[in-house]
Amino acid sequence: MAAIKTWVLQVYAALAVVPFLTFIVIWFAAYLFFGDKKRPTRLAVDVTTFLLLGSVYKMSAGILSSTLVFWLAILVLLLAAGWIGSEQNKKRGKISVTKIFRVVWRFAFLVFSGLYLLFFLLGVIRYITMA
């Protein structure tokens, strides 16, 4: 069991190092499988978001020596979920947790992509100035 856990963690780490390359590979593979452009894009965004979570967490811990930015981003996503649920309740009188999760998860892609690029640039600048 420990070997499987180690293998899964190594695969995740390898894919999370370059999440946008993983996005492209998943998109092309899904495009060949599904044939349209909508489903592969959704699948690639969903998988890449999962990879970006770990990448941004580790990058913020390494560059800033704190994971506060990561947890603030999670807080923003939770607040967005609450706001979307409130608006759904006002409009329809009920909420759809599935739709809320889907919207927030895709919004998380945008948030964590921006944070990833920011931390990447900060890391490059830090490396250049220390060399």
Contacts in CASP RR format, 6 or more apart in sequence:
PFRMAT RR
TARGET T0000
AUTHOR 0000-0000-0000
METHOD contacts of the structure
MODEL  1
MAAIKTWVLQVYAALAVVPFLTFIVIWFAAYLFFGDKKRPTRLAVDVTTF
LLLGSVYKMSAGILSSTLVFWLAILVLLLAAGWIGSEQNKKRGKISVTKI
FRVVWRFAFLVFSGLYLLFFLLGVIRYITMA
12 51 0 8 1.000
15 22 0 8 1.000
15 51 0 8 1.000
16 22 0 8 1.000
16 51 0 8 1.000
16 52 0 8 1.000
16 54 0 8 1.000
16 55 0 8 1.000
16 58 0 8 1.000
17 55 0 8 1.000
19 48 0 8 1.000
19 51 0 8 1.000
19 52 0 8 1.000
19 55 0 8 1.000
19 116 0 8 1.000
20 48 0 8 1.000
22 47 0 8 1.000
22 48 0 8 1.000
22 51 0 8 1.000
23 44 0 8 1.000
23 45 0 8 1.000
23 47 0 8 1.000
23 48 0 8 1.000
24 44 0 8 1.000
26 40 0 8 1.000
26 43 0 8 1.000
26 44 0 8 1.000
26 47 0 8 1.000
26 48 0 8 1.000
27 40 0 8 1.000
27 41 0 8 1.000
27 43 0 8 1.000
27 44 0 8 1.000
28 40 0 8 1.000
29 40 0 8 1.000
30 39 0 8 1.000
30 40 0 8 1.000
30 43 0 8 1.000
30 44 0 8 1.000
31 37 0 8 1.000
31 40 0 8 1.000
33 40 0 8 1.000
34 40 0 8 1.000
42 106 0 8 1.000
45 106 0 8 1.000
45 109 0 8 1.000
46 105 0 8 1.000
46 106 0 8 1.000
46 109 0 8 1.000
48 109 0 8 1.000
48 113 0 8 1.000
49 105 0 8 1.000
49 106 0 8 1.000
49 108 0 8 1.000
49 109 0 8 1.000
49 112 0 8 1.000
52 108 0 8 1.000
52 109 0 8 1.000
52 112 0 8 1.000
52 113 0 8 1.000
52 115 0 8 1.000
52 116 0 8 1.000
53 108 0 8 1.000
53 112 0 8 1.000
55 112 0 8 1.000
55 116 0 8 1.000
56 69 0 8 1.000
56 70 0 8 1.000
56 73 0 8 1.000
56 112 0 8 1.000
56 115 0 8 1.000
56 116 0 8 1.000
56 119 0 8 1.000
57 67 0 8 1.000
57 70 0 8 1.000
59 115 0 8 1.000
59 116 0 8 1.000
59 119 0 8 1.000
59 120 0 8 1.000
59 123 0 8 1.000
60 66 0 8 1.000
60 67 0 8 1.000
60 68 0 8 1.000
60 69 0 8 1.000
60 70 0 8 1.000
60 115 0 8 1.000
60 119 0 8 1.000
61 67 0 8 1.000
61 70 0 8 1.000
63 119 0 8 1.000
63 122 0 8 1.000
63 123 0 8 1.000
63 126 0 8 1.000
69 115 0 8 1.000
70 115 0 8 1.000
73 108 0 8 1.000
73 111 0 8 1.000
73 112 0 8 1.000
73 115 0 8 1.000
76 111 0 8 1.000
77 104 0 8 1.000
77 107 0 8 1.000
77 108 0 8 1.000
77 111 0 8 1.000
80 104 0 8 1.000
80 107 0 8 1.000
81 100 0 8 1.000
81 101 0 8 1.000
81 104 0 8 1.000
82 100 0 8 1.000
84 100 0 8 1.000
84 103 0 8 1.000
84 104 0 8 1.000
85 95 0 8 1.000
85 100 0 8 1.000
88 94 0 8 1.000
88 95 0 8 1.000
88 96 0 8 1.000
88 99 0 8 1.000
88 100 0 8 1.000
89 95 0 8 1.000
END
